[in-house]
Amino acid sequence: MAGLSKYKFTNILINGCSHSAGSEIVESGLGDHPENRKRSFGAKLANRLGVNKIDLSVPGASNDYIARTTLFWILENPRRAKNTLFLIHWTGEHRTEMFYDTADDSINDVYDYVDYVPDKQAGHIHHDHSSKLFPLKFKNNLKVLQKHLYYNATHWYVQRYMNIIQTQANISNSGGTWIFGNAFQSCEIGGRYQFYRNKIDRTKFNNFDISSESSWEHCKTAGFDITGQKYWHHKEDAHTYWSEKLFNDYFT
């Protein structure tokens, strides 16, 4: 992939969760901020390569969100997709999306700094909490649902693979290219998942099955300090380091 930016793409599309959105770079907690995105590793890599940045990452996002929004961006921007590098860092598997039909303008500010949102009436559920993207009327139902949704871990391990495999196929069919990584944790290993593992393009997803090589764990091991961060996000120095690592791994 060396020198690819000079010949194949003029845009980088960033997608992922809070780790890709740069959460807690300039303020504590999960609140979004334009400076977070300007200083995130994806933005730094785009600046390094001299290409345009498109940022779809959302704090709390699930892999379902990442796959869905990437697909719809491609469908609505077929010409741009051919000239785009998709920089996606996949998140933990115990997350999913729920959709609803109740309009609530008070939650739309969550998407203020996101460059493309195909459907704002959706929220993310984690195994232990749900995001503020849901209207209050659903909160009690979500508390019940999230206790029972994750009884079978294998389902979510497979779903993570499915999101990755489908997204790489969608990008390939669009004529674009991609670099995938893990934001934290990794794809599950073991014989149960070999069929899915064999479908991953390893040349564009280094260390997809090695937890210690996710961006979060790698930077933590490399000595980057997360002391004082409410939700354990890395600070700007780690984002600078990771952007340089991506540059050196793929473009030199």
Disulfide bonds with the S-S distance in Angstrom:
none
